[in-house]
């Protein structure tokens, strides 16, 4: 399906307004991006990989809307915790955990871990699925460390405690959106997706 301007209509799987804004900011006018319809329920993300969860959401959205769908799954992998929370990043402190509760659990679990051993990365996998069953899978990572305490008011999730290697020592939550998008896991996954569309 295409919009009035000839761009392909793509329905976004996310209901998280901050994530949707981030995707729109990075993708620009590549697609005619449409928010997930309110009557399309959340998909149970029970796959054990990021690509599995992203695919579950994309397939469900294509089936519900008949349009191409863009879904992502992302999370934080902390080396000292055996790459947890991983696919359970949004539910690290429990099924209905808030960002605040998840960050608190992360900092508690890392309480006795030295600064040099707090290596981590954000990983994002994006699946663009079309009604004909074809799909493009793109992945991006951002290496960094987990800070000892929260800093900054921007972003969401673990942004207040994640200090990217490619930054200047600030957390993601201390950066402007454009700064974060330029180096973030999601920004890199979207760049790979756009390159695959060329």
N, C-alpha and C positions, 0 to 999 in steps of 0.2 A: 504494500500500500504506500502511496506517496501523498505528500501534502500538496496544497495549492501551488507551492513554489517549486514543485518537482523533486524536493528532497524526500528520501525514504522516511516513512513514519516508523519510529521505534519507541516502543513502550518501555518505560523504566520499571524494573521490578521493585526497587526500593521504595519504602514508605517513609524512610528517614529523610526529613526535609533538608537537613544539613548535607547529607550524602548526595541527594538529588541536586542541590545547588552546586556542590563540588563537581559532579559529573557534567552538568551543563556548562560550568565555567571552563572546564578543560576541553570538552568536546566542541564547544563553540557551535558553529552552524553546520557541522558535518551531517547531522540528521535533524528531522523534525521530531524533537523529543517530546513525548507525551507522558504525563504522570500515570502511575498505575491507577486504573479505575477503582473507585471506592468499593464497588461490589465484588472485587476480586480479592479473596481472602489470602492471608499469609500462607506461605508454604512451609511445611514442617522441614526444617533443615537437619536431616538425620544422616547425611552422608559423612564419611570420615575424612574427606579431603575438601579443600577449598573449591576445586574444580567440580567436584560432585555436587556440592551445595549450590554453586552458581548455575550448574546445568539444571538441577531440579527446579529452580525458580524460573529460569528462562523457558523451559519446556512448558511448565504450567501456565505461564503468561501467554505464550503463543497459542496454546489450546483455548485459553479463555477469551482472547481478543481477536485472534486471526491475523494479528500484525506481528512484525518482527519484534523481538524483545531483547533487552540488554539487562543482564543480571550480573552482579558481582558478589563474591564472598571474600572477605578479608579478615585478617586477624594479626595478632602479635605472637611472635615466637621468641621465647626467652631461653637462651642456652642453658643457664643455670637451673632452669625448671624442666629440663628435658624437652624443650621447645613448646611447652605449655605457655599460655592457654590455647594457642592454635585455633582450631575450628570452633572451640568453645569460648572464644574471646568475649563475646557478648553475654555469655552465661557463666563466666568464670566463678562468680560468687553465688551462683544459684540461677534457677530458670528465669526468674523475673528481676534479676539484679539490675540496678542502675549503674551508669558509668562511674559514679562516685564509689559505689560498693565494690565494683570490679577493680578500680584503681587501688582502693584501700587494701583489698586482698592481695593484689600484686605486691604492693610495698611491704606488707606484713610478711609475705612469703620470702621476700628478698632482704629482709631486715638484717640478717647476719652475713650477707654476701658483699664482698669487697667491691669497690667501684670498678676496678679493672675486670671483674668477673661478671658484670651486669650487661653483657652483650645481648643484643636482641635485634629483631628485624620485623618490620611490618611487611606482610605479603598480601597481595591482591590478585585474584584471578577474575577475569571478566569473560563472560560468554555472550556473544551475539548470536542469537538463534533466529532463523527465518522459518516461515511457515512450510517451506519445502523440505525442512529437516536439515539443511546445511547449517553449519555454524563456524564461527571463528572463536578461538580461545586465545586470550592474551594474558600475560602475567607480568607483574612488576614487584620488585622488592626495594626496600629502603633499610639499609643497615644503620645501627645506632646503639645507644646505651640507655638504660633505665636510670633516671635521676633518683636521688634519695628522697626528694619531696616534689610536690606539685609546683608548677610555675606557669602562669599565663591563663587567659580567659577565653581564648579562641578555640576553634575546633571542637572535637568531641571524642568520646571513648578514652583511649590511653594517651591522647595528645599532650596532656599536661605533664607527663613524666617521660616522654620519649624525646631524646636528644639525637637528631640525625647526624651521621658522620659528615654528610655533605653540607651541613649548616655552619653556623658560627658560634655554637655553644648554647643556643636557645632551644627550648622545647618547641614542638610543633604548635602548641597552644600559645606561644609567644610570637608567632609569625603571622604576617598578613596572609590572607588566602592565596594570593598569587605566588608568594614566596614558597609556601608549603606545596602548592600544586606543582611547582617546577621541579621538586625533588622527591615528592611523595611516591609511595608504592602505587597508589591509584593513578596518579599522573603518569607514571611510567607504564603502567598496564594500558592506559588509554592511548598513550603514544604508540605502543606496540600494536594496538588494535587499529589505529588510524593508518599506520604504515602497512598493515596487512590488507587494508581496503584499497590501497593505491593500485 
